[in-house]
Amino acid sequence: MGMAVVDFKMSPPELVAQAALAAGEGAATGAAGAAPAQPKRDPYAAALVMAGDGDLQGSLELFDEAIKDEPEEAERRQAYAQVLYKLQRFEDAEAQAKKAIELSPDSVSARMVLYSIYVGQADFESAKVALAQASELDPDNLDVLKQVAFIARESGEVDG
């Protein structure tokens, strides 16, 4: 292992505030006195933050916008499906999860979201199918195996 020397200076809060104010004034006027363009916010990142903070309902509009921006991005649809699932909007969640699988056929996690949606609807037969597909993709996935055991226990088919 090597060594590193880190050297930094701590500034008093007043000095930092003055520097930030000065930088803000310079940026606010920009070239020829024009205000700088505001950076476009990423609706997907904002939706994830909002959902992570517990505002699932509030994140829906941002997820819609994020999917309109990049409709072929499977990860966005999967995250949206998870939020819809948590809100018990199972039909909408199922549609988003299926689209995520269509866009990324090798995604075990998207199939696990679909599995969860089916379990939420007490549709254990469809849940078994989703789990079987996930298991085909990743037979050693511990999360998949745990859910296979859960479904077996719930359906009374524990022999396998």
Contacts in CASP RR format, 6 or more apart in sequence:
PFRMAT RR
TARGET T0000
AUTHOR 0000-0000-0000
METHOD contacts of the structure
MODEL  1
MGMAVVDFKMSPPELVAQAALAAGEGAATGAAGAAPAQPKRDPYAAALVM
AGDGDLQGSLELFDEAIKDEPEEAERRQAYAQVLYKLQRFEDAEAQAKKA
IELSPDSVSARMVLYSIYVGQADFESAKVALAQASELDPDNLDVLKQVAF
IARESGEVDG
11 19 0 8 1.000
27 36 0 8 1.000
28 35 0 8 1.000
28 36 0 8 1.000
29 35 0 8 1.000
30 36 0 8 1.000
42 66 0 8 1.000
43 62 0 8 1.000
43 63 0 8 1.000
43 65 0 8 1.000
43 66 0 8 1.000
43 69 0 8 1.000
44 62 0 8 1.000
44 63 0 8 1.000
44 66 0 8 1.000
44 69 0 8 1.000
44 70 0 8 1.000
44 73 0 8 1.000
44 76 0 8 1.000
44 79 0 8 1.000
46 62 0 8 1.000
47 59 0 8 1.000
47 62 0 8 1.000
47 63 0 8 1.000
47 65 0 8 1.000
47 66 0 8 1.000
47 79 0 8 1.000
47 80 0 8 1.000
47 83 0 8 1.000
48 59 0 8 1.000
48 79 0 8 1.000
50 58 0 8 1.000
50 59 0 8 1.000
50 62 0 8 1.000
51 59 0 8 1.000
51 79 0 8 1.000
51 83 0 8 1.000
56 83 0 8 1.000
56 86 0 8 1.000
56 87 0 8 1.000
57 87 0 8 1.000
59 83 0 8 1.000
60 83 0 8 1.000
60 84 0 8 1.000
60 87 0 8 1.000
63 76 0 8 1.000
63 79 0 8 1.000
63 80 0 8 1.000
63 83 0 8 1.000
66 76 0 8 1.000
66 80 0 8 1.000
67 73 0 8 1.000
67 76 0 8 1.000
67 77 0 8 1.000
67 80 0 8 1.000
70 76 0 8 1.000
72 103 0 8 1.000
73 103 0 8 1.000
74 99 0 8 1.000
74 100 0 8 1.000
74 101 0 8 1.000
74 103 0 8 1.000
74 104 0 8 1.000
74 107 0 8 1.000
74 110 0 8 1.000
75 100 0 8 1.000
75 104 0 8 1.000
77 96 0 8 1.000
77 97 0 8 1.000
77 99 0 8 1.000
77 100 0 8 1.000
77 103 0 8 1.000
77 110 0 8 1.000
78 96 0 8 1.000
78 97 0 8 1.000
78 100 0 8 1.000
78 107 0 8 1.000
78 109 0 8 1.000
78 110 0 8 1.000
78 113 0 8 1.000
80 96 0 8 1.000
81 93 0 8 1.000
81 94 0 8 1.000
81 96 0 8 1.000
81 97 0 8 1.000
81 100 0 8 1.000
81 110 0 8 1.000
81 113 0 8 1.000
81 114 0 8 1.000
81 117 0 8 1.000
82 93 0 8 1.000
82 113 0 8 1.000
84 90 0 8 1.000
84 92 0 8 1.000
84 93 0 8 1.000
84 96 0 8 1.000
85 93 0 8 1.000
85 97 0 8 1.000
85 113 0 8 1.000
85 116 0 8 1.000
85 117 0 8 1.000
85 120 0 8 1.000
88 120 0 8 1.000
90 117 0 8 1.000
90 120 0 8 1.000
90 121 0 8 1.000
93 113 0 8 1.000
93 117 0 8 1.000
94 114 0 8 1.000
94 117 0 8 1.000
94 118 0 8 1.000
97 110 0 8 1.000
97 113 0 8 1.000
97 114 0 8 1.000
97 117 0 8 1.000
98 114 0 8 1.000
100 107 0 8 1.000
100 110 0 8 1.000
100 113 0 8 1.000
101 107 0 8 1.000
101 110 0 8 1.000
101 111 0 8 1.000
101 114 0 8 1.000
104 110 0 8 1.000
106 137 0 8 1.000
107 137 0 8 1.000
108 134 0 8 1.000
108 137 0 8 1.000
108 138 0 8 1.000
108 141 0 8 1.000
108 144 0 8 1.000
111 130 0 8 1.000
111 131 0 8 1.000
111 133 0 8 1.000
111 134 0 8 1.000
111 137 0 8 1.000
112 130 0 8 1.000
112 134 0 8 1.000
112 143 0 8 1.000
112 144 0 8 1.000
112 147 0 8 1.000
114 130 0 8 1.000
115 127 0 8 1.000
115 130 0 8 1.000
115 131 0 8 1.000
115 134 0 8 1.000
115 147 0 8 1.000
118 124 0 8 1.000
118 126 0 8 1.000
118 127 0 8 1.000
118 130 0 8 1.000
119 127 0 8 1.000
119 151 0 8 1.000
124 151 0 8 1.000
124 154 0 8 1.000
124 155 0 8 1.000
127 151 0 8 1.000
128 151 0 8 1.000
128 155 0 8 1.000
131 144 0 8 1.000
131 147 0 8 1.000
131 148 0 8 1.000
131 151 0 8 1.000
134 141 0 8 1.000
134 144 0 8 1.000
135 141 0 8 1.000
135 144 0 8 1.000
135 145 0 8 1.000
135 148 0 8 1.000
138 144 0 8 1.000
152 158 0 8 1.000
152 160 0 8 1.000
END
